[in-house]
Amino acid sequence: KPLDYLVPHPRSALLKSDVKEAYWDAQERPEKNADSNVAYIGLTALALAALGAVKGRGKMRWFFLSSAGVAFWSTLGPELWGLPTPSWLIHQYAPFARRILLYKSFVQFGVAGVAGIGFAFVLARTHRKMLYTGIVAALMVAEYAITPPALSVDLNVVPEVYQRIKALPA
């Protein structure tokens, strides 16, 4: 689903709010595992990618934009508005590679490439490169950080099998 790229992970440290119930649990999917469906690009990366798409020059911009576009188009399923997509070709001729979720990472790689071009544009116009790099790095770490799931075992209790092994002679 295209909105998967804009909705953060349900365990996002800063952006989680009610996103699990409001979005991830509400989607019609064969599995209710958001971990395998999350494709969050991030607001910082999207802003830098928009800047890179507008201000960037050269062949690399078009390479990253076109590869991200084709990969995004491939994640929309075998048909879109009755027309075959690149996924249709994959389903027909390369069934071993038909898991659509694989192509979400290529969308992210393409956006990251264009975002890199946008960030290079920003850095070329400032003398405070370290400051801007630190700010962008901090924003991205905060945006992508997830909280670990609650532990399902009590680590204070030693399982019986370990107690028996400890009691064995050396």
N, C-alpha and C positions, 0 to 999 in steps of 0.2 A: 504494500500500500504506500503511495507516495508520501503520506504524512509521517511514515516511519522515520524519514530522514530529519524531521523537525521536532519530534517528540523525544525528550530525554529518557534515559534508562529509568525504570521504576525504582531503582536503589540509588539514584543520583544523590550525591551528598548535599548539593545545594538546590537542585531544581526538581526534586521528586514530588513535592506537595501531594496532590491526589492523582498523579498521572497514571498510576497503576490501575486504579479503579475506573477512572474517567476515560482512559484510552486503551491501555493494553488488555485489560480484562473484557472490555466491551467489543473488541474486534472478533469477527467471525473467522476463526482460524482452526485448522485441525488440532493444533496443540495450543495450550494456554501458557506457553513458555516464552515470556518476553525476551529472555536472554538470546534466543536464536533468531529473533525478529528485529531487535533494535538495530538501527542504522543511523543513529543520531550523528549529524554532521557538526553541529555546534554553531552558535551564533557568532562567535569570534571568527571561526573559519569561513562562515558564509559572508560576513562583512568583508573580510580580506579577499575572498574569492570574487565578490562583486566589484571591489576596487580593481583587482587584477584583470577581470574581464573587460572593464571599461578602460583602464589606463595602461594595461599591458600591451606590449608590442611584440611582433615576431611570430615565428612558427610554433614555438612552444605553447603559447597561449591557445592557439587553435587546436593543437594536439591534445592538450588537457581538456579543453572545453568539449571537443568532439568525442573524445573517449569517455568522458563523464556522461555526455548526452546519450551515446549509444548504450552504455552500461545501464543508465537509468531507464531507457526505453526497454531494455531487456528484462528489467525487474518487474515490469508491468503485466507480465503474463504473455501467453502465446498470441493473443489477439487484443487489439485495442481499437474500439469502434468498428469492429468487423474486419479490420485490416491486420495482416500478419505482422508480427514484430520480430526482431532478431531472435527472441526466445522460440518462436515457431520453428525457425531454421534449426536451432539447437535441438529442440524436441524431435524434429524429423531426422536429422542427420548425425547428431552427436548425443544420443540419449544418455551417455555416461556423464555428460556435463550439464544436465538439465535442471539441476537444483538452483532455482532462481536466486536463492539467498546468497549464493556465491558471488553474484554480480554486484551486490550492495557494496562490497569492499572496493570494487573497481570504481563505483560512483564516488566513494570517499577518497580514493587515490586521485581521481581527476579533480575533485574539488580542492584537495590538498595542494595539488600542483598549481592550480590557478590562484589559490590563497598565497602560496609561496611567491608567485609573481607579484601579487598585490602587496605583500609585506616587503619585497625587495623595492617596490616603488616607494613605499613609506620610508624605508631606511636610506634610500638614495637622497632624500630631501631633508635629512636631519643629521646633526652632529652627535646626537645622543643615542647612538645605536644600541648601546648596552641597556639603557633605560627602557627604550621601546621593546627590545627583545625580552627583557624581564617582565614588563607589563603583559605582553602577549602570552608569554609562557605561564605566568601566574593565572591569567584569565582562562587559559585552556586547561590547566591542571584543575582549577576549581570547577570548570564546566564538565569535565569528563570524569572526575573522581566519583567513585561509587562507595557506598558503605557496605561492608561485608555482611553476609547474612548471619543471623543469630546462630550460634553454635547449637547443634542438636544433641550434644553429649556433655555430660558434666566431667570436666577434666580433673576434678579433685578425686574422683572415684577410680581406683585401679581395678581393671577387669580381673576376674578370677584366674583366667589363664596366665596372666603375668605374675600373679602371686604364686601360682604353682611352679612356674619356671624359675622364679627367684628362690624358691625353697629347694630346688634340685641341687645335688652336690656339684661342685665346680667341675 
